[in-house]
Amino acid sequence: MIETGLGTEPRSTHQALTDERNATVEIWINGEFFPRNEAKVSVFDSGFLVGDGVWEGLRLHHGNFAFLDRHLDRLFSGLAATDIGLGMTRDEVTTALRTVVDHNDMHDNVHIRLMVTRGDKKTPSQHPSNCVGGPNIVIIAEHKAADPAVLASGISLFTTTVRRPPPDTLDQRLNCHSKMHEVIALIQAVEAGADEALMLDPTGAVATCNATNFFVVREGGVWTSTGHYNLNGITRQLVLEIAPQAGLSTHEKPFSLTDVYAADEAFVTGTFGGLTPVITVDGRTIGDGQPGPHTAQLRALYQTAVEIDVAP
């Protein structure tokens, strides 16, 4: 938690520096731009009614979208799984993303949320046959630089009673709009005095956090969950790819809170924050209670991977 003169504020891996330019950012909705305070979708939108949609979060670095192909792969995989017809090709999506950042004169430290819902319905209902017309597609781009204070001091986690469901209930590899279980987990963690939630899978093994993927460093390697109960994170996958460069073995396997409490280091990953150190879990100090050297080395390797990907 962040101690301030006004009380205690929650710390978050998505904590960004304030940027006044965001007040005048225009939002792209189905091919048209709207001022921020006028950007709206219908109350009959499938996402609003039943959480029926998928989304992607991307970063703009030095004028280019980082790991764009990986994000588009995940987006179109999610659309196929949910049987939502986007009506746009990969190239057309890329053009729309470029149009949004160019229209708003954006070049660096920009976070983009691309959201696709099944579309408007003629009546409040789950059934896809009630949709009228095509999908609703929204692109929100904001000037967002991660708060360096979070990286410097790390975050605390609390293991919640809310667990990640199995793939036959709601496949957690799907980046969909249905996030209520994650929100409830986060609320429980914040009420317990932590910054974010650590969530277990149905077997009791560590799965992921409410909005990021979780890693520990121990026994000369990085450990993360099997991947069956968490988002198919792009930063997560990159960490598994670059870890050998840091002399660390990689393990995607079941492990318990006992393994977490005895870890040398812990960190979480996500598109916005990259790698963020975890200092405590359930009040237990991880390692020496400071951001660890392996986490710092992996973060540097990840930043290098970003620079390589966005290079002209």
N, C-alpha and C positions, 0 to 999 in steps of 0.2 A: 504494500500500500504506500501511497505518497503522502507524507506528512506536510501539510501546508499551514499557513497562519489562519486559514479559514476552516480547518478541520482536516479530515482524512478523505482523499480522493482515490478512487481505484486506478491502478496502473494497468495498462493494456499493451499487448503486442501490436495493436493497431493504433497506438497513440501517436498523433501527428502534431507537428508544429503548426500554430495558427497561421493561416495565409489569407489575407484580405481579398486577394484576387478571386477567391472562390465565390464571393458574393455576386460577381457578374458573369460567372460561367453559364453557358447555355447548354441545355440538355437536348439530346437527340432522341426523338420518339417517332418511330415508324417513318424515318426519312425527313422529318421536319425538326427545326430547332425552336426551343422555347426558353424564355428566361427562367432561372431557377425557381422563382416563386410561382410560376405559371405552368410548370411541368407536371402533368397529371395523366393518370389512366382512369378508365371507367371503374365504377364500383362493381361492375359486372365482369371485370377482368378475372380470368381463371386463377392467376397468381394471388390476387386479393381474396377471392372466394375460398379457394381450397389449397393454396400453396402449389399450384400446378405449373411448374416452370423450372428452368435450369439457368445457370449463370456462370460467368467467368470473371475473375479479377486479374488484371494485367498491369504491368508497369511500363512506363515510357522512360527510357534512359538515353540521353544524348540524341533525342529525336527519333529513336527507334524502339519498337516494342520488344521487350526481352522475352525470349523463348516463345515467340508467337506460334510457331508450328506446333509445339507441345500443347499450348492452350487451345488452339483450334482443334487438335486431335481430341482433346478431352471434351470440348464443347460439342462436337459433332457425334461423339460417342454417346454423350448424355442425351442428345436429341434423338438418336436412334433408339436408345433404351426406353425413352418415354413416349416414343412415337409422335413427337412434335415436328410438324413440317415447317422448317424455317423459311423456305422460299428464297434462300440466298445461297450462293456458292461460297467456298472459302475465300476466293478472291474478292467477292462482293462484300463479305464481312470485313476483310482487311481494308478495303476501300472506305467502308463506313467508319471504321476506327480511325483511319488517317484523316478523314474529313472532319471528325469531331475535334481532334487535337489541333488540326490546322485552323479550323474555324475559331477556336478559343486561344490561338497563338500560344500553344504549349510545346515545351521542348524537353524538359527534364524534371525529375522528381514529381511525376504525374501518376496517379492511380486511376485506372479505368474499370468501371463495373459495367459489364455487358449482360443484360438480362433478357431472357426470352420466356414468355408465357404462351400457353396454348391459344390465348385470345379472349375476346369478349364473348359472354354467353347471353342467350336470350332470356334466361331465368336462372336464379341461383341454384346450381346443381353440380354434381360431380361429373355427370356423363359428358364425354367429349362431343357427342352428337349435338349438344346444345350450343356449341360454339358457332358464332356468326362471323364469317370472314376469316382472315388469316391470323397469325400470331401477333402479339404485341412485342416489339423489340425496342429496348431502351438502352441507351449508352450514356453513362454519367462519367465524365472525366473531371478530376479535381487535382489541384496543386496540393500534393501531400508528401512531405518529407518526414521520415520517421524521427521521432523524438530521440536524440542521442542519449538522454538521461536514462531511458529504459535499457538501452544496450549497456550502458556503463554500470548500472546497478543490478540488472536482472529482475526477474519476477518471481512471485510465489504462487504455488499451485495448491489446490485442495481437491482430494479425491471425493467425488460426489457419489451419491447413491443412485443417480441416474446413469444407466449404462447405455452403451452403444448397441443398437439392435442388430440382429443377424441379417445376412443378405436376403433371406426369404421374407423378412418383415419390411425393411427399408434399406436397400443396399447403400452402405455408407460411402462407397466409392463414387456414388452419383452426386454431383454438385447441384443439388436441387434446392428449391425454395422452402422445402419443408424442414425447418430448423428448430421447431419448438423444443425438442428434447435438449438441444444444445443451449438454448436460451435458459431453460429451467436449470440446467446444470451450472451455467455461469452464475445465475442468481444465487444458487445455493453456495457456490464458492465465495462469492463476494460477501454474502451474509456471514460466512464463516471467517471472514477477515483476510481472504486470499485475493490475488489479482485475477486468476483465471482457474478454470476447472480441468482436472485430470479425470478422464473417464475410462472405465474398465469395459471389457467385452463380456458377453454372456457367460463365459467360463471363469471370469474373475481375473483374467490376464489384463495387463495394461493395453489399452487400445490407442487413445489419442487424447488431445485436449478439445475443448469446445469449439475452437476456431483454428487450431494449428495442429501440426503433427509433432509427436513427442519422441525424443531420443535420450538415451543415457550413454555415457562413456564409461566403460569398465573392462577390465581384463584385456587391455590393449586394443579395444575395438569399439565401434558404435553399434548400439542395439536399438532397434525400433520394432514395432509390432509386425505381425504377419502381413498386414495390409488388407485383411478381409473385413475389418471393422472401422476403417477410417478412410477419409477422402484420399483419392489417388493424387497426392500432392506433388506438384512439379518441383518445388524446392526440396521436398523430401527425397525425391528420386535423384536430384542432382547431388545431394549430400552423399547418398549411397555410391554415386559415380566418382566423386572427388575424394572420398575418405582415404582410399589407398595412397593417394599422393601425399597424405599426411602420415603415412605409415600405420594407418588404422584399418583393421579388418572390419567387415560389415556383416551384420546379422539381422535378418528379418525373421523373428521367432517369437513365440509366446514367452513372456516373463512377468514376474509378479512385483507387487509393491516392495517385497523384501529385497529384490534386486535393485529397485529404485533407491531405497533408503541407503543402501551401501555403495551407490555409484560414486565414481570419482568426479563426474560432472553430469549435468543435464542441460538440455536446451530444447527449444521448440522451433519449428520452421514454418514459414508461410511466405506468400508472394510479397506482401507488404513489408514485413519486418526482416525478411531474410532469416538469419539465425539469431535467436534471442536467448540469453542465458537464463537458466532456472536456478534460483538460489536455495529455495526451500520447497519441500513437498510435505503437506500435512504437518507443518511445523518442524519437520526434520531438516536440519541443515545438510545440504548436499556438498560433499567434498569439504573445502575449507570455507565455504560460505561466500565465495567470490566468483565472478565469471572466470571460467577455467581456460588454461592455455590451449587445449585442444579445440575448444569451442571458438576461440579467437582465430586459431589457424584455419579451421574449417570455414569460418566466416570470410576470411581473406581469400581463400581459394574459391569460394562461391562468388565473391565480388569480381574476381578475375574472370570466372566463367561468364558472368553477366557482361563484362566489358568485351570479351571475345565475341559473344553472341550478337551484340548490338553494333559491333565495328562495321564501318562502311564496306 
